Amino acid sequence: MTAPAPRENPTLLGQESAESMLARAIGSGRMHHAWLISGPQGVGKATLAYRFARHLLAGGNGENGLDLPAAHPTFRRVAANTHADLLTVEREWNEKTKKLRGEIVIDTVREVSGFLRLTPAEGGWRVVIVDGAEDINRNAANALLKVLEEPPPRAVLILVCSAAGRLLPTIRSRCRRLRLGRLDDATMHSLMGRYVPEMEEDRRERLISLAEGSIGRALLLGDGDGIPAADLVSRVLDALPHPKSLLADDVADALGRNEDAFGNFMDLLRAAISSAVRDVARGKSDPDQTRLIGVRSLADWVEIWHGLGALQAETEGLHLDKRQAIANTISMLAGRS
């Protein structure tokens, strides 16, 4: 079993503080016209956005939180994407390449402006959810800024974003910001028990450890090659500072041609580095982390972390040779590039 899509999900755990803030905003009668919901991937940002939207569209007053029964007509129409007063914006499908576009373009944002200026079909609110707002390109961002500067009445814009720093500062400044944190272990165990009840306990524990408070990440790793990729990450880091010359070939062979496996490996590698740097800086590291970070200075590790992110983005975005990307990764870790 996997988690329902955010628009279909009736449950949100671990983000009670953020939900209460939205409920109080609804109950106050002074609703801000734009909200920026940010935080790590897979912690419930989009699920919260849809809960917020459903409650507004159903005419709720926020007294009892944002809960709406799955049998409620508004819930069903939002889940089916048929509610006349809700528009969802995300990267579009490119028929030529048969892939999602790399960014949200200006024509899509112009649709947002026109939609919000219409009179609500059901007499309440018009709501737009922009899921993946960090993917808005420069022209589209400028068009969105105009909407924020002159907000129509009875309209709410909800931006969902995992990298708020990529948004224009002028967009961020015009939104009421709500940052979601990582889920605690108790919440992760509860959600994993709900979504994958048949999974063995030791495997579930390993995924929770790897996911670092992201239920979306845990489920993604569990469905794919997450645990084998994590084992490869450990093998690579254990080999530092002098990895064998054939290690890159071994890792590339293990990952094969599976695009998800490459992405999982790179994500887990960067997560392991950031976790070690963070814990060492706070004096909370274990012996393995201390040994790893001792190979380089903290400043060097930060530079490597950024470099690996750029390498992954270029490899996946430009469809470059993943085998060469692995070789470059090992070289970068070893201080040879």
PLY file of the C-alpha trace (Angstrom):
ply
format ascii 1.0
element vertex 337
property float x
property float y
property float z
element edge 336
property int vertex1
property int vertex2
end_header
0.00 0.00 0.00
1.17 3.54 -0.73
0.02 6.92 0.53
-2.95 8.49 -1.27
-2.25 11.44 -3.54
-2.39 14.72 -1.56
-5.73 15.78 -3.07
-7.21 12.39 -2.03
-5.59 12.07 1.39
-7.96 12.56 4.36
-5.18 12.26 6.96
-2.31 14.52 8.00
-0.17 13.59 11.00
2.68 15.43 12.64
1.86 18.95 11.40
-0.74 19.92 13.98
0.81 23.32 14.74
0.71 24.44 11.12
-2.83 23.16 10.68
-3.97 25.02 13.79
-2.48 28.24 12.43
-4.47 27.90 9.21
-7.65 27.06 11.11
-7.22 30.16 13.29
-6.67 32.28 10.19
-9.95 31.03 8.73
-11.79 31.65 11.99
-10.40 35.16 12.38
-12.26 36.43 9.31
-9.10 38.20 8.13
-7.78 35.69 5.63
-4.44 36.51 4.03
-4.64 36.26 0.24
-1.39 34.27 -0.25
0.29 31.48 1.71
3.70 29.88 1.22
3.86 26.36 2.66
7.49 25.24 2.63
9.62 22.51 4.14
11.41 19.27 3.25
9.99 16.98 0.60
7.53 14.34 1.72
6.41 15.83 5.05
2.81 16.72 4.09
3.01 20.18 2.48
0.69 19.41 -0.44
-1.62 17.35 1.79
-1.96 20.36 4.11
-2.59 22.66 1.14
-5.49 20.51 -0.03
-6.91 20.26 3.50
-6.80 24.06 3.68
-8.41 24.41 0.24
-11.16 21.87 0.98
-12.06 23.60 4.24
-12.32 26.99 2.54
-14.37 25.64 -0.35
-16.73 23.82 2.02
-17.40 27.04 3.92
-15.76 25.88 7.15
-14.98 28.28 10.00
-11.88 26.52 11.34
-13.43 25.75 14.75
-12.54 22.06 14.65
-9.38 22.20 12.58
-9.36 21.45 8.87
-10.88 17.97 8.94
-13.46 17.22 6.26
-14.97 13.74 5.97
-14.00 11.81 2.86
-17.70 11.36 2.10
-18.28 15.14 1.99
-19.22 16.37 -1.52
-16.45 18.99 -1.49
-13.86 16.37 -0.53
-15.00 14.11 -3.37
-14.93 16.88 -5.98
-11.49 18.11 -4.92
-10.20 14.52 -5.03
-11.62 14.12 -8.53
-10.26 17.54 -9.61
-13.75 18.69 -10.61
-14.40 21.54 -8.17
-15.16 24.70 -10.13
-13.47 27.01 -7.61
-10.17 25.16 -7.30
-7.28 25.32 -9.75
-4.11 23.27 -9.30
-0.89 24.34 -11.02
2.21 22.16 -11.43
4.73 21.28 -14.10
2.87 20.23 -17.23
3.30 17.14 -19.38
5.29 17.71 -22.56
3.76 15.63 -25.35
6.89 15.92 -27.49
9.34 14.59 -24.93
6.79 12.45 -23.04
8.11 13.90 -19.79
7.16 16.60 -17.30
8.38 20.04 -18.26
11.36 21.26 -16.26
9.56 24.42 -15.12
6.22 26.14 -14.71
5.83 28.61 -17.58
4.19 32.01 -17.97
1.11 30.77 -19.85
0.20 28.62 -16.86
0.51 31.55 -14.46
-1.62 33.73 -16.75
-4.31 31.09 -16.33
-4.03 31.60 -12.55
-4.63 35.33 -12.88
-7.72 34.84 -15.02
-9.09 32.13 -12.76
-8.76 34.13 -9.54
-10.51 37.16 -11.02
-13.65 35.19 -11.80
-16.57 35.33 -9.37
-16.61 32.17 -7.19
-19.00 29.71 -8.82
-20.37 28.61 -5.45
-20.35 31.98 -3.70
-17.37 31.29 -1.44
-13.68 31.34 -2.32
-11.57 30.85 -5.41
-8.46 28.85 -4.51
-5.29 28.14 -6.48
-2.65 25.64 -5.34
0.76 25.93 -7.01
2.48 22.63 -6.20
6.23 22.83 -6.76
6.36 26.63 -6.78
10.18 26.54 -6.88
9.84 25.35 -10.51
8.36 28.66 -11.67
10.64 30.28 -14.26
11.57 33.96 -14.20
8.86 35.22 -16.58
6.19 33.18 -14.83
7.40 34.46 -11.45
7.03 38.06 -12.58
3.50 37.33 -13.78
2.69 35.71 -10.44
4.05 38.74 -8.61
1.48 40.93 -10.37
-1.29 38.68 -9.05
0.12 39.00 -5.53
0.41 42.77 -5.78
-3.24 43.17 -6.82
-5.09 40.25 -5.18
-8.73 39.81 -6.19
-11.34 39.61 -3.41
-12.38 36.19 -2.06
-9.29 34.57 -3.63
-6.54 32.57 -1.94
-3.26 31.51 -3.53
-1.36 28.63 -1.87
2.26 28.08 -2.92
3.73 24.69 -2.01
7.51 24.71 -2.10
10.45 22.55 -1.00
13.08 25.19 -1.82
11.66 28.59 -0.87
15.01 30.25 -1.51
14.50 29.73 -5.24
11.44 32.00 -5.24
11.79 35.72 -5.85
12.20 37.59 -2.54
9.33 39.85 -3.59
7.06 36.81 -3.90
8.09 35.45 -0.52
7.54 38.84 1.12
3.93 39.00 -0.10
2.99 35.60 1.30
2.25 34.51 4.82
4.85 31.83 5.39
4.27 28.46 7.01
7.23 26.11 7.27
6.64 22.44 8.03
9.25 20.46 9.92
10.39 16.87 9.59
8.17 14.22 11.15
9.22 12.65 14.44
9.89 8.92 14.75
6.54 8.18 16.40
4.65 9.79 13.51
6.84 8.00 10.96
6.13 4.63 12.61
2.40 5.38 12.69
2.30 6.34 9.00
4.48 3.43 7.87
2.17 1.08 9.79
-0.79 2.64 8.02
0.66 2.61 4.48
2.80 -0.55 4.48
1.42 -2.75 7.26
2.80 -5.91 5.63
6.43 -4.69 5.66
8.89 -6.45 7.95
9.75 -4.45 11.07
13.51 -4.33 10.46
13.01 -3.07 6.91
10.56 -0.45 8.13
13.04 0.71 10.78
15.80 1.02 8.18
13.62 3.09 5.87
12.59 5.41 8.69
16.24 5.93 9.55
17.14 6.70 5.92
14.17 9.00 5.30
15.07 11.49 8.06
11.52 12.48 8.92
10.00 12.34 5.42
7.21 9.80 4.99
7.17 10.45 1.25
10.88 9.65 1.07
10.49 6.49 3.14
7.77 5.15 0.86
9.72 6.07 -2.27
12.84 4.29 -1.01
10.76 1.29 0.03
9.18 0.95 -3.41
12.50 1.18 -5.26
16.13 0.42 -4.64
16.47 2.56 -1.54
18.10 0.09 0.84
20.60 -1.30 -1.73
21.46 2.29 -2.67
22.02 3.11 1.01
24.36 0.13 1.31
26.33 1.45 -1.67
26.56 4.87 -0.03
27.99 3.27 3.11
30.50 1.33 1.03
31.65 4.49 -0.76
31.99 6.57 2.39
33.76 3.76 4.26
36.39 3.65 1.47
37.43 7.28 1.96
39.89 8.94 1.81
41.47 6.53 -0.70
38.78 4.59 -2.60
39.97 1.82 -4.91
40.13 2.69 -8.57
37.45 0.13 -9.47
34.92 1.36 -6.87
33.18 3.69 -9.34
32.69 0.80 -11.78
31.35 -1.41 -9.00
28.83 1.22 -7.94
27.77 1.95 -11.52
27.30 -1.77 -12.19
25.19 -2.14 -9.06
22.97 0.79 -9.99
22.61 -0.41 -13.56
20.52 1.68 -15.92
17.73 2.31 -13.41
17.21 6.08 -13.32
15.54 5.92 -9.91
18.48 3.97 -8.48
20.93 6.68 -9.54
18.74 9.42 -8.04
18.29 7.48 -4.81
22.03 6.89 -4.51
22.87 10.57 -5.02
20.11 11.76 -2.68
21.20 9.36 0.05
24.85 10.25 -0.42
24.17 13.97 0.01
21.86 13.25 2.96
24.59 11.21 4.67
27.11 14.03 4.18
24.75 16.75 5.41
23.76 14.68 8.44
27.39 14.02 9.35
28.38 17.68 8.91
25.40 18.84 10.96
26.01 16.38 13.80
29.76 17.00 13.96
29.17 20.76 14.04
26.75 20.27 16.95
29.02 17.83 18.79
26.49 15.00 18.45
28.24 12.74 15.93
28.94 9.02 16.24
32.44 7.58 15.57
31.70 6.81 11.90
30.55 10.36 11.24
33.57 11.81 13.04
35.91 9.65 10.96
34.16 10.64 7.73
34.20 14.37 8.40
37.84 14.14 9.56
38.81 13.27 5.98
38.04 16.87 4.90
37.36 20.20 6.52
33.72 21.12 7.18
34.00 23.85 4.53
35.24 21.29 1.99
32.33 18.98 2.79
29.84 21.80 2.27
31.43 22.53 -1.11
31.32 18.83 -2.02
27.65 18.64 -1.00
26.79 21.53 -3.33
28.94 20.07 -6.10
27.21 16.70 -5.90
23.83 18.41 -6.10
24.86 20.28 -9.24
26.30 17.09 -10.76
23.08 15.18 -10.10
20.89 17.96 -11.49
22.95 18.24 -14.68
23.11 14.47 -15.17
19.36 13.98 -14.74
18.27 17.20 -16.40
20.46 16.82 -19.48
20.32 13.00 -19.63
24.08 12.67 -19.30
25.99 9.43 -18.83
25.26 8.22 -15.29
28.29 5.96 -15.28
30.54 8.95 -15.82
28.59 10.85 -13.17
29.38 8.10 -10.64
33.08 8.28 -11.57
33.00 12.05 -11.10
31.25 11.57 -7.75
33.95 9.23 -6.44
36.65 11.62 -7.65
34.97 14.53 -5.96
34.72 12.65 -2.67
38.36 11.64 -2.91
39.43 15.22 -3.50
40.57 14.63 -7.06
38.31 17.23 -8.71
0 1
1 2
2 3
3 4
4 5
5 6
6 7
7 8
8 9
9 10
10 11
11 12
12 13
13 14
14 15
15 16
16 17
17 18
18 19
19 20
20 21
21 22
22 23
23 24
24 25
25 26
26 27
27 28
28 29
29 30
30 31
31 32
32 33
33 34
34 35
35 36
36 37
37 38
38 39
39 40
40 41
41 42
42 43
43 44
44 45
45 46
46 47
47 48
48 49
49 50
50 51
51 52
52 53
53 54
54 55
55 56
56 57
57 58
58 59
59 60
60 61
61 62
62 63
63 64
64 65
65 66
66 67
67 68
68 69
69 70
70 71
71 72
72 73
73 74
74 75
75 76
76 77
77 78
78 79
79 80
80 81
81 82
82 83
83 84
84 85
85 86
86 87
87 88
88 89
89 90
90 91
91 92
92 93
93 94
94 95
95 96
96 97
97 98
98 99
99 100
100 101
101 102
102 103
103 104
104 105
105 106
106 107
107 108
108 109
109 110
110 111
111 112
112 113
113 114
114 115
115 116
116 117
117 118
118 119
119 120
120 121
121 122
122 123
123 124
124 125
125 126
126 127
127 128
128 129
129 130
130 131
131 132
132 133
133 134
134 135
135 136
136 137
137 138
138 139
139 140
140 141
141 142
142 143
143 144
144 145
145 146
146 147
147 148
148 149
149 150
150 151
151 152
152 153
153 154
154 155
155 156
156 157
157 158
158 159
159 160
160 161
161 162
162 163
163 164
164 165
165 166
166 167
167 168
168 169
169 170
170 171
171 172
172 173
173 174
174 175
175 176
176 177
177 178
178 179
179 180
180 181
181 182
182 183
183 184
184 185
185 186
186 187
187 188
188 189
189 190
190 191
191 192
192 193
193 194
194 195
195 196
196 197
197 198
198 199
199 200
200 201
201 202
202 203
203 204
204 205
205 206
206 207
207 208
208 209
209 210
210 211
211 212
212 213
213 214
214 215
215 216
216 217
217 218
218 219
219 220
220 221
221 222
222 223
223 224
224 225
225 226
226 227
227 228
228 229
229 230
230 231
231 232
232 233
233 234
234 235
235 236
236 237
237 238
238 239
239 240
240 241
241 242
242 243
243 244
244 245
245 246
246 247
247 248
248 249
249 250
250 251
251 252
252 253
253 254
254 255
255 256
256 257
257 258
258 259
259 260
260 261
261 262
262 263
263 264
264 265
265 266
266 267
267 268
268 269
269 270
270 271
271 272
272 273
273 274
274 275
275 276
276 277
277 278
278 279
279 280
280 281
281 282
282 283
283 284
284 285
285 286
286 287
287 288
288 289
289 290
290 291
291 292
292 293
293 294
294 295
295 296
296 297
297 298
298 299
299 300
300 301
301 302
302 303
303 304
304 305
305 306
306 307
307 308
308 309
309 310
310 311
311 312
312 313
313 314
314 315
315 316
316 317
317 318
318 319
319 320
320 321
321 322
322 323
323 324
324 325
325 326
326 327
327 328
328 329
329 330
330 331
331 332
332 333
333 334
334 335
335 336
